[in-house]
Amino acid sequence: MGLASEGETQDEGIAVSSRLFGFLILGVALVLIGIIVLVIVSVVFSSSTSVGVVIFIGPFPIVLGAGPNALWLIIIGIILAVISIVLFLVMNRRHSWF
């Protein structure tokens, strides 16, 4: 392997910032905590349950719900989807200026 001359750099991989890695770990932890909470609540309160789901395929959210309180869950899901898209656009615009 030769040394890089002036003006050239050798990349051995993609550098991932510690903040990005922290957000990845935080996201995985929140998903696992959410699953544990849902399992515990479904065991303790075995009455009628409602389910709401937001699935992102690209920039398009698909919102589904079932149960007696599904309307509220769908509304909350739509609000969260809109907030996510707005945050994505704001963060993308902020980084494109640099």
Secondary structure, DSSP 8 states (H G I E B T S, - for coil): -----TT-----S----HHHHHHHHHHHHHHHHHHHHHHHHHHH--S---EEEEEEETTEEEEEEESTTHHHHHHHHHHHHHHHHHHHHHHHHHHHT-
